[in-house]
Amino acid sequence: MLPSSLDELIEALRCLPSVGPKSAQRMAYHLLQRDQRGAARLGQALAHALEVLRHCERCNTFSEETICQRCANPRRDASLLCVVEMPADLAMIEQTQSYSGLYYVLMGRLSPLDGVGPRELRLDKLIARAHDGKVQEVILATNFTNEGEATAHTVASLLTARGLKVSRLSRGVPVGGELEHTDTGTIAQALVERRTV
Amino acid sequence: MLPSSLDELIEALRCLPSVGPKSAQRMAYHLLQRDQRGAARLGQALAHALEVLRHCERCNTFSEETICQRCANPRRDASLLCVVEMPADLAMIEQTQSYSGLYYVLMGRLSPLDGVGPRELRLDKLIARAHDGKVQEVILATNFTNEGEATAHTVASLLTARGLKVSRLSRGVPVGGELEHTDTGTIAQALVERRTV
């Protein structure tokens, strides 16, 4: 009953996380009726991001370069490697201004129920990265949720088996909490109190 | 700190209704990390919809043609014109399969606080449409919210002043509804609008 281009837009909007048919319809009407400029901008931003964004070959976060600026910065401490789940977690740690090492962004977490195992998470890339000869300590900063803890546990066993020092953020972070929603003071404290595992 | 193309995508996603900075970031990561195909499809759907969708010259709903299929259908009763706020409302009335007249879609409602007055809502277009010489009765089917009621009231005065018959959807207890679970305002209205049987 709807024009096919409108139908297709509503259907396409459903690829957004937690957007169902009603929300998608509301979004489509809003874009077409109230914010055509925003809609055009969004379409262009999507196309551009898909075109230019890749994963940094060293830290795996989104980057427009082969090696992101952070990894290429010689003033960062290359002996420390902090493993986080998502770029948002990296951003939170950077905001504490209490860490000057490098990062590895998993872009997810182990989640067997969703079919994300060590292979899907490409833990082999992390292991290769951690064995560049410069990294002395790997700091696990995955979330303190069940999945984040399981991820940390798995990564820890893989790395300690290969002789690397591995630490975990201290439990200053509330159990069950997520880094993205934790205050920076708590995260800073957890960095200072990290414990060897 | 983020690549500019990622920043721009997150910013652009905020044009979606009720999407704040955190949701926009989550959406961007989801699209780039988990659903690049969906992202590409969304970008194309936006561009295509913006290109081909216009408003039907008769009923004002979204259409790829100058006159939409419904308005062009000679089997619809051209003496009845049903006024709704949004295409979703039109779809609900069509689903009842109990109306065979035509529609006019306001694409909004009067909302003085948001700066939407009779001029912004282009009520002049509705008035012109209602005076095509064929329309005998205008049925107001705006929502029964404060804004929808105000819109109906304004449209009614404009049209009756020009000699057209104007009606409004009846208010009352929902079909299948139990008095015990109906709000008192609705029951009071159902009493006022009681019909002789």
Contacts between the chains, C-beta under 8 A, distances in Angstrom:
chain1	res1	chain2	res2	distance
A	1	B	91	6.5
A	1	B	94	6.7
A	2	B	62	7.3
A	2	B	87	7.2
A	2	B	91	7.9
A	3	B	52	7.7
A	3	B	53	6.3
A	3	B	62	5.9
A	3	B	63	5.7
A	3	B	64	4.5
A	3	B	68	7.9
A	4	B	64	7.4
A	5	B	45	7.5
A	5	B	48	5.3
A	5	B	49	4.7
A	5	B	52	4.9
A	5	B	53	5.7
A	5	B	64	6.2
A	6	B	49	6.2
A	6	B	53	6.1
A	6	B	62	5.3
A	8	B	45	4.9
A	8	B	48	7.1
A	8	B	49	7.4
A	9	B	45	4.4
A	9	B	46	6.5
A	9	B	48	7.7
A	9	B	49	4.4
A	11	B	45	7.6
A	12	B	38	7.1
A	12	B	41	4.9
A	12	B	42	4.3
A	12	B	44	7.7
A	12	B	45	3.8
A	12	B	46	7.7
A	13	B	42	6.5
A	13	B	45	7.8
A	15	B	31	7.1
A	15	B	35	5.2
A	15	B	38	2.9
A	15	B	39	7.0
A	15	B	41	6.8
A	15	B	42	6.0
A	16	B	16	7.9
A	16	B	27	5.2
A	16	B	30	7.2
A	16	B	31	7.4
A	16	B	42	7.7
A	17	B	26	6.2
A	17	B	27	6.1
A	17	B	30	4.7
A	25	B	88	6.1
A	26	B	17	6.2
A	27	B	16	5.2
A	27	B	17	6.1
A	28	B	49	7.5
A	29	B	86	6.2
A	29	B	87	6.8
A	29	B	88	7.4
A	30	B	16	7.2
A	30	B	17	4.7
A	31	B	15	7.1
A	31	B	16	7.4
A	31	B	46	7.3
A	32	B	49	6.5
A	32	B	50	7.6
A	32	B	53	6.1
A	32	B	62	6.4
A	33	B	107	5.4
A	33	B	108	7.2
A	35	B	15	5.2
A	36	B	50	6.2
A	38	B	12	7.2
A	38	B	15	2.9
A	39	B	15	7.0
A	39	B	46	5.3
A	39	B	49	7.7
A	39	B	50	5.9
A	40	B	46	7.3
A	40	B	47	7.7
A	40	B	50	5.9
A	41	B	12	4.8
A	41	B	15	6.8
A	42	B	12	4.3
A	42	B	13	6.5
A	42	B	15	6.0
A	42	B	16	7.7
A	42	B	43	7.9
A	42	B	46	6.0
A	43	B	42	7.8
A	43	B	43	4.9
A	43	B	44	7.8
A	43	B	46	3.6
A	43	B	47	4.7
A	43	B	50	7.2
A	44	B	12	7.7
A	44	B	43	7.8
A	45	B	5	7.5
A	45	B	8	4.9
A	45	B	9	4.4
A	45	B	11	7.6
A	45	B	12	3.8
A	45	B	13	7.8
A	46	B	9	6.5
A	46	B	12	7.7
A	46	B	31	7.3
A	46	B	39	5.3
A	46	B	40	7.3
A	46	B	42	6.0
A	46	B	43	3.6
A	46	B	46	7.5
A	47	B	40	7.6
A	47	B	43	4.7
A	48	B	5	5.3
A	48	B	8	7.1
A	48	B	9	7.7
A	49	B	5	4.7
A	49	B	6	6.2
A	49	B	8	7.4
A	49	B	9	4.4
A	49	B	28	7.6
A	49	B	32	6.5
A	49	B	39	7.7
A	50	B	32	7.6
A	50	B	36	6.2
A	50	B	39	5.8
A	50	B	40	5.8
A	50	B	43	7.2
A	52	B	3	7.7
A	52	B	5	5.0
A	53	B	3	6.3
A	53	B	5	5.7
A	53	B	6	6.1
A	53	B	32	6.1
A	62	B	2	7.4
A	62	B	3	5.9
A	62	B	6	5.3
A	62	B	32	6.3
A	63	B	3	5.7
A	64	B	3	4.5
A	64	B	4	7.4
A	64	B	5	6.2
A	68	B	3	7.9
A	86	B	29	6.2
A	87	B	2	7.2
A	87	B	29	6.8
A	88	B	25	6.1
A	88	B	29	7.3
A	91	B	1	6.4
A	91	B	2	7.7
A	94	B	1	6.6
A	107	B	33	5.4
A	108	B	33	7.2
A	180	B	22	7.7
